[in-house]
Amino acid sequence: MLLVKRFYSGYQRLNNIMKKTKPGERLHVKGWVQNIRRLKKNLFFDLNDGSTVRRFQVVIAKTPETKDISVGSNITAIGLIQIAPNGQLELHADDVKVIADGNMNDGYPFTPKQQHPPEYVREHLHLRSRVDYIAAQMRLRHRALKAIHDYMDALDFIQINTPVLTTNDCEGAGEIFSVKPHSSSILKEMARPNIPLEQSYFDSNVFLSVSGQLHLEAMSYGLGNTYTLTPAFRAENCKSPLHLSEFYMFEAELAFIEEISALTAFIEKILKAITIKIIETASEDLKFCQQKALGVNNELSWVKSKWTTLTYDEALDIVLANQQKFKTEITPTQGFSKEQELFLVEHCATPVFVVDWPTNQKPFYMKVVRTNADRVHALDLLMPGVGELCGGSIRENDEKRLRKHPQLPQKLEWYLELRKFGGVPTGGFGMGFERYLQLLTGVKNIRDVIPFPRYPHSCRM
């Protein structure tokens, strides 16, 4: 009796029912009808509540009260768990109520049982969580976020909420969104002498963050190892399936680290560990997404292999030796194209760390190799299918060297003071979270692994 009361006070999510319930238990379920079969005496309908890729069958006797149940209806059902002829659990309901009609014939954009192209589904962002592969992607995304947080917490990293609004451009690339009040009257009310009107709210130019790295460094100088997983913004005129205007960045900063090899080892270890955790906790959704994207299950064999490390010069030699295979031009002063990155991964048959990059290709904060001023202790991690996944470096902790750097941005005196007042060696990296999800699932377009994609000419909702 207590068990029945407990279930009546709420309802059971379908993923838990499929894992933990036994025949004979009385349950209360809620969800959307995705398919319905009307036989002589009974109705059989497939229910889904968003918690699993699998559908759950509910059986109810035909009555005047059940005649209005249709595909798309949101229903609540109470009954006993039984075993269906196919060996799966099903609910034999004695009480079913319609919470809301689906109105599937009144402008609903998705036809039941029909596979719609991703481009079409993106036109209806507010409804696309009803589409099975998008729902699977969102559940997988949740599991990946949890795996990262759990792993970093177990290593005693401190999570930092780095700001979305910032006065720095981090890498100085200029691909930034400016922030100011929309109301011109507010700007005029706050106007101050010698401050441009458009800057009057903050008294300076303010941007949406492109990276939380510099703020992580500030925290690491007092807290030790830190990390963040926050939105980042890039104002690129690019519609590539690998780029978004708003995305999430996983960034970590390690204190008292001086060797680039220690940083590559950490990145390899964490990516393998969180991927294995996702395989363990979200295998159904992962396989479903892979099947939708690739037509096959991807075993992600790189979690078991030893990854390759090449210097930039070694990687360039390989690319130059195979230049007849590329459609893209080889430009040693600008790094590698995606085509060339993917070739390096295929050539080595493993993920590839490219380290010790030319100084003129990397930002001001990267530590110069003391025996070769033309190189910095930087890394790019190249992965199958997506190319560059992570970028990182050992940070320059010598205040005097930083002050002399020709690309040092203005208004970063605070960054120099970190080194002045007891600076420690640090190193870190950033990983585009959505690109990591693409790596896992094989999804070609990054817009399908984020709930509400923003990209040039598109910012719906």
Sine and cosine of phi, psi and omega as CSV:
sin_phi,cos_phi,sin_psi,cos_psi,sin_omega,cos_omega
0.00,0.00,-0.67,0.74,0.04,-1.00
-0.88,0.48,-0.61,0.79,0.00,-1.00
-0.89,0.45,-0.69,0.72,0.00,-1.00
-0.89,0.45,-0.69,0.72,0.01,-1.00
-0.88,0.47,-0.63,0.78,-0.01,-1.00
-0.89,0.45,-0.67,0.74,0.00,-1.00
-0.95,0.31,-0.55,0.83,0.00,-1.00
-0.94,0.34,-0.44,0.90,-0.01,-1.00
-0.95,0.31,-0.33,0.94,0.04,-1.00
-0.56,-0.83,-0.60,-0.80,0.08,-1.00
-0.44,-0.90,0.33,-0.94,-0.06,-1.00
-0.99,-0.13,0.72,-0.70,0.12,-0.99
-0.95,0.30,0.59,-0.81,-0.13,-0.99
-0.91,0.41,-0.56,0.83,0.01,-1.00
-0.89,0.46,-0.58,0.82,0.04,-1.00
-0.96,0.30,-0.60,0.80,0.03,-1.00
-0.87,0.49,-0.70,0.71,-0.05,-1.00
-0.92,0.38,-0.42,0.91,-0.04,-1.00
-1.00,-0.02,-0.59,0.81,-0.28,-0.96
-0.84,-0.54,-0.22,0.98,-0.14,-0.99
-1.00,0.08,0.51,-0.86,0.03,-1.00
-0.89,-0.45,0.48,-0.88,0.05,-1.00
-0.81,0.58,0.61,-0.79,0.00,-1.00
0.99,-0.12,-0.29,0.96,0.02,-1.00
-0.96,0.28,0.57,-0.82,0.03,-1.00
-0.99,-0.13,0.80,-0.61,-0.13,-0.99
-0.74,-0.67,0.35,-0.94,0.08,-1.00
-0.85,-0.52,0.85,-0.53,-0.03,-1.00
-0.80,-0.60,0.38,-0.92,0.07,-1.00
-0.64,-0.77,0.48,-0.88,0.04,-1.00
0.23,-0.97,-0.20,-0.98,-0.03,-1.00
-0.96,-0.28,0.68,-0.73,0.06,-1.00
-0.97,0.23,0.86,-0.51,-0.03,-1.00
-0.97,-0.24,-0.31,0.95,0.03,-1.00
-0.35,-0.94,0.56,-0.83,-0.03,-1.00
-0.63,-0.78,0.65,-0.76,0.04,-1.00
-0.79,-0.61,0.82,-0.58,-0.06,-1.00
-0.96,-0.28,0.93,-0.36,0.08,-1.00
-0.98,-0.22,-0.10,-0.99,-0.15,-0.99
-0.87,0.49,-0.72,0.69,-0.09,-1.00
-0.93,-0.37,-0.41,0.91,-0.13,-0.99
-0.80,-0.59,0.37,-0.93,0.20,-0.98
-0.96,-0.29,0.69,-0.72,0.10,-1.00
-0.87,-0.49,0.86,-0.51,0.05,-1.00
-0.72,-0.70,0.55,-0.83,0.04,-1.00
-1.00,0.03,0.79,-0.61,-0.05,-1.00
-0.93,-0.37,0.61,-0.79,0.12,-0.99
-0.65,-0.76,0.68,-0.73,0.00,-1.00
-0.88,-0.47,0.23,0.97,0.04,-1.00
1.00,0.05,-0.04,1.00,-0.07,-1.00
-1.00,-0.05,-0.19,0.98,-0.06,-1.00
-0.42,-0.91,0.42,-0.91,0.05,-1.00
-0.97,0.24,-0.33,0.94,-0.01,-1.00
-1.00,0.10,0.55,-0.83,0.08,-1.00
-1.00,-0.07,0.43,-0.90,-0.08,-1.00
-0.86,-0.51,0.78,-0.63,-0.08,-1.00
-1.00,0.03,0.72,-0.69,0.09,-1.00
-0.89,-0.45,0.72,-0.69,0.01,-1.00
-0.91,-0.42,0.77,-0.64,0.02,-1.00
-0.63,-0.78,0.61,-0.79,0.03,-1.00
-0.92,0.39,0.58,-0.82,0.06,-1.00
-0.93,0.37,0.82,-0.57,0.06,-1.00
-0.57,-0.82,0.25,-0.97,0.08,-1.00
-0.84,0.54,-0.49,0.87,-0.03,-1.00
-0.96,0.29,-0.38,0.93,-0.05,-1.00
-0.99,-0.17,0.01,1.00,-0.09,-1.00
-0.93,0.38,-0.38,0.92,-0.04,-1.00
-1.00,0.04,-0.05,1.00,0.03,-1.00
-0.94,0.34,0.78,-0.63,-0.01,-1.00
-0.58,-0.81,0.18,-0.98,0.03,-1.00
-0.85,0.52,0.73,-0.68,-0.02,-1.00
0.99,-0.12,-0.29,0.96,0.00,-1.00
-0.91,0.42,0.60,-0.80,0.13,-0.99
-0.99,-0.13,0.85,-0.53,-0.14,-0.99
-0.78,-0.63,0.30,-0.95,0.16,-0.99
-0.83,-0.56,0.69,-0.72,-0.08,-1.00
-0.67,-0.75,0.59,-0.81,0.04,-1.00
-0.78,-0.63,0.70,-0.72,0.01,-1.00
0.01,-1.00,-0.28,-0.96,-0.04,-1.00
-0.97,-0.26,0.64,-0.77,0.09,-1.00
-0.97,0.23,0.75,-0.66,0.05,-1.00
-0.74,-0.67,0.16,-0.99,0.06,-1.00
-0.98,-0.19,0.83,-0.56,0.01,-1.00
-0.97,0.26,0.28,-0.96,0.04,-1.00
-0.82,0.57,-0.46,0.89,0.01,-1.00
-0.99,0.10,0.07,1.00,0.04,-1.00
1.00,0.00,-0.10,1.00,0.00,-1.00
-1.00,0.04,0.40,-0.92,0.07,-1.00
-0.97,0.25,0.57,-0.82,0.09,-1.00
-0.58,-0.81,0.31,-0.95,-0.01,-1.00
-0.96,-0.27,0.85,-0.52,0.13,-0.99
-1.00,-0.04,0.98,-0.18,-0.16,-0.99
-1.00,0.05,0.62,-0.79,0.14,-0.99
-0.93,-0.37,-0.04,1.00,0.02,-1.00
-0.51,-0.86,0.91,-0.42,0.04,-1.00
-0.76,-0.65,0.76,-0.65,0.05,-1.00
-0.79,-0.61,0.59,-0.80,0.07,-1.00
-1.00,0.06,0.87,-0.49,0.04,-1.00
-0.99,0.17,-0.69,0.73,-0.01,-1.00
-0.44,-0.90,0.62,-0.78,0.05,-1.00
-0.96,0.28,0.54,-0.84,0.02,-1.00
-0.98,0.20,-0.46,0.89,-0.03,-1.00
0.75,0.66,0.71,0.70,-0.08,-1.00
-0.91,0.42,-0.38,0.92,-0.03,-1.00
-0.99,-0.15,0.27,0.96,-0.05,-1.00
-0.84,-0.55,0.76,0.65,0.09,-1.00
0.99,-0.14,0.05,1.00,0.05,-1.00
-0.90,0.43,0.78,-0.62,-0.20,-0.98
-0.98,0.18,-0.26,0.96,-0.09,-1.00
-0.94,-0.33,0.83,-0.55,0.00,-1.00
-0.99,0.10,0.79,-0.61,0.02,-1.00
-0.82,0.57,0.60,-0.80,0.04,-1.00
0.94,0.35,-0.01,1.00,0.00,-1.00
-0.98,-0.20,0.67,-0.74,0.08,-1.00
-1.00,0.02,0.88,-0.48,-0.03,-1.00
-0.99,-0.15,0.61,-0.79,0.02,-1.00
-0.87,0.50,0.59,-0.81,0.00,-1.00
-0.82,0.57,-0.58,0.82,0.00,-1.00
-0.88,0.48,-0.63,0.77,0.02,-1.00
-0.94,0.33,-0.68,0.74,-0.02,-1.00
-0.88,0.48,-0.59,0.81,0.00,-1.00
-0.91,0.42,-0.31,0.95,0.04,-1.00
-0.96,0.28,-0.17,0.99,-0.07,-1.00
-0.75,-0.66,0.88,0.48,-0.11,-0.99
-0.85,0.53,-0.57,0.82,-0.08,-1.00
-0.94,0.34,-0.32,0.95,-0.04,-1.00
-0.92,-0.39,-0.11,0.99,-0.21,-0.98
-0.97,0.25,-0.16,0.99,0.12,-0.99
-0.92,0.39,-0.23,0.97,0.07,-1.00
-0.98,0.20,-0.25,0.97,-0.02,-1.00
-0.99,0.14,0.74,-0.67,-0.19,-0.98
-0.85,0.53,-0.69,0.73,-0.08,-1.00
-0.97,0.25,-0.46,0.89,0.09,-1.00
-0.95,0.32,-0.67,0.74,0.05,-1.00
-0.86,0.50,-0.67,0.74,0.03,-1.00
-0.89,0.45,-0.65,0.76,0.04,-1.00
-0.88,0.48,-0.65,0.76,-0.04,-1.00
-0.94,0.34,-0.61,0.79,0.07,-1.00
-0.91,0.41,-0.65,0.76,0.03,-1.00
-0.90,0.44,-0.65,0.76,0.03,-1.00
-0.86,0.51,-0.70,0.72,0.03,-1.00
-0.86,0.50,-0.71,0.71,-0.01,-1.00
-0.91,0.43,-0.60,0.80,0.02,-1.00
-0.92,0.39,-0.67,0.75,0.06,-1.00
-0.87,0.49,-0.71,0.70,-0.01,-1.00
-0.90,0.43,-0.64,0.77,0.00,-1.00
-0.88,0.47,-0.66,0.75,0.02,-1.00
-0.91,0.42,-0.76,0.65,-0.03,-1.00
-0.89,0.47,-0.67,0.74,0.00,-1.00
-0.90,0.44,-0.67,0.75,-0.03,-1.00
-0.90,0.43,-0.73,0.68,-0.04,-1.00
-0.92,0.39,-0.60,0.80,0.03,-1.00
-0.91,0.42,-0.63,0.78,0.01,-1.00
-0.90,0.43,-0.42,0.91,0.03,-1.00
-1.00,-0.08,0.14,0.99,0.04,-1.00
0.91,0.41,0.45,0.89,0.18,-0.98
-0.96,0.29,0.56,-0.83,0.04,-1.00
-0.99,-0.13,0.83,-0.56,0.04,-1.00
-0.98,0.20,0.76,-0.65,-0.01,-1.00
-0.89,-0.45,0.77,-0.64,0.12,-0.99
-1.00,0.08,1.00,-0.01,-0.01,-1.00
-0.95,0.31,0.49,-0.87,-0.14,-0.99
-0.95,0.31,0.53,-0.85,0.13,-0.99
-0.99,0.13,-0.56,0.83,0.07,-1.00
-1.00,-0.06,0.75,-0.66,-0.08,-1.00
-0.48,-0.88,0.36,-0.93,0.06,-1.00
-0.99,-0.17,-0.02,1.00,-0.04,-1.00
-0.92,-0.39,0.41,-0.91,-0.01,-1.00
-0.97,-0.22,0.13,0.99,0.04,-1.00
0.84,0.55,-0.99,0.15,-0.08,-1.00
-1.00,-0.05,-0.05,1.00,0.06,-1.00
0.95,0.32,0.39,0.92,-0.05,-1.00
-0.99,0.17,-0.30,0.95,0.04,-1.00
0.99,0.15,0.03,1.00,-0.03,-1.00
-1.00,0.01,0.93,0.38,-0.18,-0.98
-0.80,-0.60,0.43,-0.90,0.12,-0.99
-0.98,-0.18,0.75,-0.66,0.07,-1.00
-0.99,0.12,0.49,-0.87,-0.01,-1.00
-0.83,-0.56,0.78,-0.63,0.13,-0.99
-0.37,-0.93,0.34,-0.94,0.02,-1.00
-0.86,0.51,0.59,-0.80,0.05,-1.00
-0.95,0.32,-0.50,0.86,-0.06,-1.00
-0.99,0.17,0.87,-0.49,0.04,-1.00
-0.94,0.35,-0.45,0.89,0.00,-1.00
-0.92,0.38,-0.60,0.80,0.05,-1.00
-0.90,0.44,-0.69,0.73,0.02,-1.00
-0.87,0.50,-0.65,0.76,0.00,-1.00
-0.93,0.36,-0.62,0.79,0.02,-1.00
-0.89,0.46,-0.55,0.84,-0.09,-1.00
-0.99,-0.12,0.10,1.00,-0.05,-1.00
-0.85,0.52,0.63,-0.78,0.01,-1.00
-0.72,-0.69,0.46,-0.89,0.02,-1.00
-0.86,0.51,0.62,-0.78,0.09,-1.00
0.93,0.37,0.19,0.98,0.07,-1.00
-0.90,-0.43,0.84,-0.54,0.05,-1.00
-0.80,0.60,0.60,-0.80,-0.09,-1.00
-0.84,0.55,-0.66,0.75,-0.05,-1.00
-0.93,0.36,-0.23,0.97,0.03,-1.00
-0.97,-0.23,0.12,0.99,-0.21,-0.98
-0.93,0.36,-0.37,0.93,-0.03,-1.00
-0.94,0.33,-0.75,0.66,-0.02,-1.00
-0.97,-0.25,-0.08,1.00,-0.08,-1.00
0.93,0.37,0.29,0.96,0.06,-1.00
-0.25,-0.97,0.17,-0.98,0.15,-0.99
-0.93,0.36,0.69,-0.73,0.02,-1.00
-0.76,-0.65,0.61,-0.80,-0.10,-1.00
-0.78,-0.63,0.32,-0.95,0.24,-0.97
-0.97,0.25,0.67,-0.75,-0.14,-0.99
-0.90,0.43,0.67,-0.74,0.15,-0.99
-0.99,-0.13,-0.24,0.97,-0.01,-1.00
-0.16,-0.99,0.56,-0.83,0.09,-1.00
-1.00,-0.06,0.16,0.99,-0.15,-0.99
-0.85,0.52,-0.77,0.64,-0.08,-1.00
-0.90,0.44,-0.58,0.82,0.05,-1.00
-0.94,0.33,-0.58,0.81,0.09,-1.00
-0.89,0.47,-0.66,0.75,0.03,-1.00
-0.85,0.52,-0.68,0.73,0.00,-1.00
-0.87,0.50,-0.66,0.75,0.00,-1.00
-0.95,0.31,-0.61,0.80,-0.03,-1.00
-0.92,0.40,-0.42,0.91,0.00,-1.00
-0.95,0.31,-0.17,0.98,0.09,-1.00
-0.83,-0.56,-0.34,0.94,-0.09,-1.00
-0.93,-0.36,-0.26,0.97,-0.12,-0.99
1.00,0.04,-0.67,-0.74,-0.10,-1.00
-0.93,0.36,0.78,-0.63,-0.02,-1.00
-0.71,-0.70,0.27,-0.96,0.11,-0.99
-0.43,-0.90,0.25,-0.97,0.08,-1.00
-0.56,-0.83,0.43,-0.90,0.12,-0.99
-0.64,-0.76,1.00,-0.02,-0.21,-0.98
-0.67,-0.74,0.24,-0.97,0.03,-1.00
-0.91,0.41,0.54,-0.84,0.12,-0.99
-0.71,-0.71,0.41,-0.91,-0.14,-0.99
-0.71,-0.70,0.71,-0.70,0.04,-1.00
-0.73,-0.68,0.83,-0.55,0.00,-1.00
-1.00,-0.02,0.91,0.41,0.00,-1.00
-0.99,-0.14,0.64,-0.77,0.11,-0.99
-1.00,0.08,0.96,0.28,-0.14,-0.99
-0.58,-0.82,0.78,-0.62,0.04,-1.00
-0.94,-0.35,0.38,0.93,0.01,-1.00
-0.85,0.53,0.56,-0.83,0.07,-1.00
-0.94,0.35,0.01,1.00,0.04,-1.00
-0.94,-0.33,0.08,1.00,-0.10,-0.99
-0.77,-0.63,0.57,-0.82,0.09,-1.00
-0.72,-0.69,0.38,-0.93,0.11,-0.99
-0.98,0.17,-0.49,0.87,0.09,-1.00
-0.77,-0.64,0.79,-0.61,-0.03,-1.00
-0.49,-0.87,-0.02,-1.00,0.00,-1.00
-0.91,-0.41,0.66,-0.75,0.00,-1.00
-0.89,-0.46,0.78,-0.62,0.19,-0.98
-0.99,-0.10,0.89,-0.46,-0.03,-1.00
-0.77,-0.63,0.64,-0.77,0.01,-1.00
-0.74,-0.67,0.58,-0.81,0.05,-1.00
-0.80,-0.59,0.84,-0.55,-0.06,-1.00
-0.96,-0.29,0.80,-0.60,0.00,-1.00
-1.00,0.07,0.48,-0.88,0.07,-1.00
0.86,0.51,0.66,0.75,0.07,-1.00
-0.88,-0.47,0.71,-0.71,-0.09,-1.00
-0.79,-0.61,-0.26,0.96,-0.06,-1.00
-0.95,-0.33,0.72,-0.69,0.02,-1.00
-0.90,0.43,-0.48,0.88,0.02,-1.00
-0.91,0.42,-0.54,0.84,0.05,-1.00
-0.93,0.37,-0.57,0.82,0.01,-1.00
-0.95,0.31,-0.68,0.74,0.04,-1.00
-0.90,0.44,-0.60,0.80,0.02,-1.00
-0.90,0.43,-0.64,0.77,0.02,-1.00
-0.91,0.42,-0.71,0.71,-0.02,-1.00
-0.89,0.46,-0.71,0.71,0.01,-1.00
-0.87,0.49,-0.67,0.74,-0.04,-1.00
-0.92,0.40,-0.70,0.71,-0.06,-1.00
-0.94,0.34,-0.64,0.77,-0.01,-1.00
-0.92,0.40,-0.62,0.79,0.07,-1.00
-0.91,0.41,-0.69,0.73,-0.08,-1.00
-0.91,0.40,-0.72,0.69,-0.04,-1.00
-0.95,0.32,-0.53,0.85,0.04,-1.00
-0.92,0.38,-0.69,0.73,0.06,-1.00
-0.88,0.48,-0.64,0.77,0.02,-1.00
-0.90,0.44,-0.66,0.75,0.02,-1.00
-0.91,0.42,-0.66,0.75,0.05,-1.00
-0.86,0.51,-0.61,0.79,-0.02,-1.00
-0.96,0.29,-0.61,0.79,-0.16,-0.99
-0.98,-0.18,-0.26,0.97,-0.08,-1.00
-0.66,-0.75,0.61,0.79,-0.12,-0.99
-0.89,0.45,-0.63,0.77,-0.03,-1.00
-0.90,0.44,-0.75,0.66,0.00,-1.00
-0.91,0.41,-0.63,0.78,0.01,-1.00
-0.88,0.47,-0.75,0.67,0.00,-1.00
-0.91,0.42,-0.61,0.79,0.02,-1.00
-0.89,0.46,-0.72,0.70,0.02,-1.00
-0.90,0.44,-0.66,0.75,0.03,-1.00
-0.89,0.45,-0.66,0.75,0.02,-1.00
-0.90,0.44,-0.66,0.75,0.01,-1.00
-0.91,0.41,-0.62,0.78,-0.08,-1.00
-1.00,0.08,-0.65,0.76,-0.16,-0.99
-0.93,-0.37,-0.34,0.94,-0.10,-0.99
0.99,0.12,-0.08,1.00,0.01,-1.00
-0.59,-0.80,0.27,-0.96,0.12,-0.99
-1.00,0.09,0.76,-0.65,0.04,-1.00
-1.00,-0.09,0.88,-0.47,-0.07,-1.00
-0.96,0.26,-0.13,0.99,0.01,-1.00
0.79,0.61,0.81,0.59,-0.12,-0.99
-0.89,0.46,-0.30,0.95,-0.01,-1.00
-0.92,0.40,-0.23,0.97,0.05,-1.00
-0.95,0.32,-0.27,0.96,-0.04,-1.00
-0.95,-0.30,-0.19,0.98,-0.08,-1.00
-1.00,-0.09,0.34,-0.94,0.11,-0.99
-1.00,0.08,0.79,-0.61,-0.08,-1.00
-0.99,0.16,0.38,-0.93,-0.08,-1.00
-0.99,-0.13,0.61,-0.79,0.13,-0.99
-0.87,-0.49,0.81,-0.59,0.07,-1.00
-0.84,-0.54,0.57,-0.82,0.22,-0.98
-0.96,0.29,0.32,-0.95,0.05,-1.00
-0.83,0.55,-0.67,0.75,-0.03,-1.00
-0.91,0.42,-0.63,0.78,0.04,-1.00
-0.91,0.42,-0.68,0.74,0.01,-1.00
-0.90,0.43,-0.65,0.76,0.01,-1.00
-0.90,0.43,-0.64,0.77,0.03,-1.00
-0.87,0.50,-0.65,0.76,0.01,-1.00
-0.91,0.42,-0.68,0.73,0.00,-1.00
-0.90,0.43,-0.70,0.71,-0.01,-1.00
-0.90,0.43,-0.59,0.81,-0.01,-1.00
-0.94,0.35,-0.27,0.96,-0.02,-1.00
-0.84,-0.54,0.45,0.89,-0.14,-0.99
-0.89,0.45,-0.39,0.92,0.01,-1.00
-0.93,0.37,-0.23,0.97,-0.04,-1.00
-1.00,0.02,-0.13,0.99,-0.14,-0.99
-0.97,-0.25,0.60,-0.80,0.14,-0.99
-1.00,0.07,-0.49,0.87,-0.01,-1.00
-1.00,0.06,0.51,-0.86,-0.01,-1.00
-0.95,0.30,0.61,-0.79,0.08,-1.00
-1.00,0.06,0.88,-0.48,-0.03,-1.00
-0.81,-0.59,1.00,0.01,-0.08,-1.00
-0.82,0.57,-0.38,0.92,-0.01,-1.00
-0.99,0.10,-0.10,0.99,-0.08,-1.00
-0.82,-0.57,0.14,0.99,-0.01,-1.00
1.00,0.07,-0.35,-0.94,-0.12,-0.99
-0.95,-0.31,0.56,-0.83,0.12,-0.99
-0.97,0.23,0.22,-0.98,0.03,-1.00
-0.87,0.49,-0.65,0.76,0.02,-1.00
-0.84,0.54,-0.68,0.73,-0.01,-1.00
-0.95,0.31,-0.57,0.82,0.07,-1.00
-0.88,0.48,-0.73,0.68,-0.02,-1.00
-0.91,0.42,-0.55,0.83,0.05,-1.00
-0.90,0.43,-0.66,0.75,0.00,-1.00
-0.88,0.48,-0.64,0.77,0.04,-1.00
-0.90,0.43,-0.71,0.71,0.01,-1.00
-0.91,0.40,-0.64,0.77,-0.01,-1.00
-0.88,0.48,-0.66,0.75,-0.04,-1.00
-1.00,0.03,-0.22,0.98,0.01,-1.00
0.88,0.48,0.38,0.93,0.08,-1.00
-0.47,-0.88,0.25,-0.97,0.24,-0.97
-0.84,0.55,0.48,-0.88,-0.12,-0.99
-0.77,-0.63,0.81,-0.59,0.23,-0.97
-1.00,-0.02,0.82,-0.58,0.14,-0.99
-0.97,-0.26,0.86,-0.51,-0.11,-0.99
-0.85,-0.53,0.16,-0.99,0.05,-1.00
0.83,0.56,0.94,0.34,-0.08,-1.00
-1.00,0.04,0.39,-0.92,0.10,-1.00
-0.85,0.53,0.69,-0.72,-0.04,-1.00
-0.84,0.54,-0.64,0.77,-0.09,-1.00
-0.96,0.27,-0.07,1.00,0.04,-1.00
-0.98,-0.19,-0.09,1.00,-0.13,-0.99
-0.83,-0.56,0.34,-0.94,-0.07,-1.00
-0.93,0.37,0.19,-0.98,-0.13,-0.99
-0.90,0.44,-0.47,0.88,-0.16,-0.99
-0.99,0.13,-0.07,1.00,-0.05,-1.00
-0.99,0.12,0.62,-0.78,-0.12,-0.99
-0.97,0.25,0.79,-0.61,0.03,-1.00
-0.96,0.29,0.69,-0.72,0.08,-1.00
-0.90,0.44,0.85,-0.52,-0.14,-0.99
-0.91,0.41,-0.41,0.91,0.01,-1.00
-1.00,-0.08,-0.03,1.00,-0.01,-1.00
-0.38,-0.92,0.99,-0.13,-0.08,-1.00
-0.91,0.41,-0.18,0.98,0.03,-1.00
-1.00,0.07,0.00,1.00,-0.03,-1.00
-0.76,-0.65,0.51,-0.86,0.08,-1.00
-0.84,-0.55,0.39,-0.92,0.00,-1.00
-0.99,0.17,0.97,0.22,-0.04,-1.00
-0.85,-0.53,0.34,-0.94,0.04,-1.00
-0.63,-0.78,0.53,-0.85,0.28,-0.96
-0.83,-0.55,0.69,-0.72,0.09,-1.00
-0.97,-0.24,0.85,-0.53,0.00,-1.00
-0.97,-0.26,0.75,-0.66,-0.06,-1.00
-0.81,-0.58,0.42,-0.91,0.00,-1.00
-0.89,0.46,0.64,-0.77,0.09,-1.00
1.00,0.09,-0.59,0.81,-0.09,-1.00
-0.91,-0.42,-0.25,0.97,-0.08,-1.00
0.97,0.26,-0.75,-0.66,-0.05,-1.00
-0.91,0.42,0.81,-0.59,0.06,-1.00
-0.93,-0.36,-0.65,0.76,-0.04,-1.00
-0.78,-0.63,0.52,-0.85,0.19,-0.98
-0.74,-0.67,0.62,-0.79,-0.02,-1.00
-0.28,-0.96,-0.02,-1.00,-0.02,-1.00
-0.17,-0.99,0.25,-0.97,0.32,-0.95
-0.99,0.13,0.71,-0.70,-0.07,-1.00
-1.00,0.05,0.56,-0.83,0.07,-1.00
-0.95,0.31,0.88,-0.48,-0.02,-1.00
-0.94,-0.33,0.23,0.97,0.05,-1.00
-0.99,-0.12,0.94,-0.34,-0.07,-1.00
-0.85,0.53,-0.69,0.72,-0.06,-1.00
-0.90,0.43,-0.65,0.76,0.03,-1.00
-0.90,0.44,-0.68,0.73,0.00,-1.00
-0.89,0.46,-0.67,0.75,-0.02,-1.00
-0.87,0.50,-0.50,0.86,-0.04,-1.00
-1.00,0.04,-0.08,1.00,-0.08,-1.00
-0.93,0.36,0.80,-0.60,-0.07,-1.00
-0.91,0.42,-0.38,0.93,-0.01,-1.00
-0.98,-0.19,0.21,0.98,0.02,-1.00
-0.89,0.46,0.86,-0.51,0.00,-1.00
-0.92,0.39,0.33,-0.94,0.06,-1.00
-0.96,0.26,0.27,-0.96,0.08,-1.00
0.88,0.48,0.55,0.84,0.07,-1.00
-0.88,-0.47,0.54,0.84,0.04,-1.00
-0.87,0.50,-0.59,0.80,0.02,-1.00
-0.87,0.49,-0.58,0.81,-0.01,-1.00
-0.92,0.39,-0.61,0.79,0.05,-1.00
-0.94,0.35,-0.59,0.81,0.00,-1.00
-0.91,0.42,-0.47,0.88,0.08,-1.00
-0.83,0.56,-0.65,0.76,0.00,-1.00
-0.97,0.23,-0.56,0.83,-0.05,-1.00
-0.92,0.38,-0.66,0.75,-0.09,-1.00
-0.99,-0.17,0.95,0.30,0.10,-0.99
0.97,0.24,0.71,0.71,-0.02,-1.00
-0.90,0.44,0.57,-0.82,0.05,-1.00
-0.84,-0.54,0.44,-0.90,0.08,-1.00
-0.93,0.36,0.73,-0.68,0.08,-1.00
-0.71,-0.71,0.29,-0.96,0.09,-1.00
-0.48,-0.88,0.39,-0.92,-0.02,-1.00
-0.23,-0.97,-0.02,-1.00,-0.04,-1.00
-0.46,-0.89,0.27,-0.96,0.10,-0.99
-0.76,-0.65,0.58,-0.82,0.02,-1.00
-0.73,-0.68,0.80,-0.60,0.12,-0.99
-0.92,0.39,0.90,-0.43,-0.11,-0.99
-0.90,0.43,-0.66,0.75,0.00,-1.00
-0.91,0.41,-0.57,0.82,0.04,-1.00
-0.92,0.38,-0.55,0.83,0.09,-1.00
-0.89,0.45,-0.66,0.75,0.04,-1.00
-0.90,0.44,-0.60,0.80,0.09,-1.00
-0.88,0.48,-0.66,0.75,0.03,-1.00
-0.86,0.52,-0.68,0.73,-0.03,-1.00
-0.92,0.39,-0.71,0.70,-0.21,-0.98
-0.99,-0.12,-0.35,0.94,-0.09,-1.00
0.99,0.15,0.09,1.00,0.03,-1.00
-0.88,0.47,0.78,-0.63,-0.11,-0.99
-0.98,0.21,-0.54,0.84,-0.09,-1.00
-0.94,-0.34,0.85,-0.53,-0.07,-1.00
-0.89,0.46,-0.33,0.94,-0.02,-1.00
-0.94,0.35,-0.20,0.98,-0.04,-1.00
-0.98,-0.19,0.13,0.99,0.05,-1.00
-0.88,-0.47,0.16,0.99,0.03,-1.00
-0.79,-0.61,0.62,-0.78,-0.10,-1.00
-0.85,0.52,-0.73,0.68,-0.08,-1.00
-0.75,-0.66,1.00,0.07,-0.09,-1.00
-0.92,0.38,0.66,-0.75,0.11,-0.99
-0.86,-0.51,0.79,-0.62,0.00,-1.00
-0.42,-0.91,0.20,-0.98,-0.07,-1.00
-0.77,0.64,0.75,-0.66,0.01,-1.00
0.95,0.32,0.26,0.97,0.00,-1.00
-0.50,-0.87,0.94,-0.34,0.14,-0.99
-0.57,-0.82,0.96,0.28,-0.05,-1.00
-0.99,0.11,0.53,-0.85,0.03,-1.00
0.95,0.32,0.00,0.00,0.00,0.00
